[in-house]
Amino acid sequence: MKKKKVLMLFNSPNNHPRGYDYKEEFADPDDMYTENDVHKALLANGYEVSLLGLTNSIEPLLKEVEENRPDVIFNLVEVFNEKSYYEKNIAALLEMLSIPYTGASSDNIFICNNKGLTKKLLSFHRIKIPRFYIFKRKHKVWLHKKLRLPVIIKPLCEEASRGISQASIVDNEDAFLERVKFIHENMNNDAITEEFIEGRELYVSVLGSKKLTVLPTREMKFGELPEDSRIATYKAKWDDNYRDKWGIKSVYASKLADGVDEDIADVCKRAYRALDIQSYIRFDIRLTPDNKVYIIEPNANPCIAKIDEVAQSAEKVGIKYNRLIKKIVDMSILRQKREI
């Protein structure tokens, strides 16, 4: 049986010629560890794998497809030309090439990367979300009467907690105005202000199309951080020294009250359907002290390194990493067949 040809596509900080092996970059434990994990898993599954990193030109991709057309593209591109908002454009280009590709579609990425649009859609489907208000650049900013302090203020269209710090939580009008101004001027982004939901920070991964699999819940434990500072800031997610200092760690969720697991699974399935996902996603949720489930935001194309939430949750139910990667490839082929 002929091996399936898989083109593994990812963003690279530097331009390299087609056929470059990326061994040096993949060997760095602090850099391209996700790409390294996925590459090894694809090879272990018996695929014929080509590697292609994109920096600021799509020409290498077009040439690769023309000269060595793959059966599937494993899409790991999150940034193009140093801009994260081009992630959806790369997915749209792959759709135009009519080659099955893994992960979220271009419209999935567009919706999920706009926190306001996502919340409007989920609210329409009666899924609990925090009250929120959007302040666009070069427009009047005020403390909206619908918002109850404290609130958390974020860039409207950013990922990976960029722009989120302890200063993002505000409990007075002056701090509110100052933080919105910071997002507008320092990040060149519109701002979304949403009521701070007290409770446990949980992560729920879902994969599938017609039949959905809700993987075991993970939780961020905030260690020694003060009660009013327990949010998933950029440092809390990505700065190992900061995490060690405060004892922050991601673990399988500790015991939940009776029926809460089922409530979480139901909410996440409904949100998955509402967003029309047909691949895999991770939801960041808050569980209040009275066990109400709030979707904080969805993460289309979440990190799938072995050490991250999706793979860890899959491992918990016996889906080994290589099998997870194969399932993701298989889902992309099935999605393409349904769309033809």
ABEGO torsion letter per residue (X at the ends): XBBBBBBBBBBBABBBBBGBAGAAAAABAABAAAAAAAAAAAAAAGBBBBBBBBAABAAAAAAAAAABBBABBBBABABBGGBAAAAAAAAAAAAAAGBBBBEBBAAAAAAAABAAAAAAAAAAAGBBBBBBBBBBBGBBBBBBAABBOBBBBBBABBBGGBGBBAAABBABAAAAAAAAAAAAAAAGBBBBBBBBBBEBBBBBBBBEBABBBBBBBBBBBAEABBAAABBBBAAAAABAAAAAAAGBBBBBBBBBBBGAAAAAAAAAAAAAAAAGBABBBBBBBBBBAAGBBBBABBBBGBBABAABAAAAAAAAAGBBAAAAAAAAAAAAAAAAAAAX
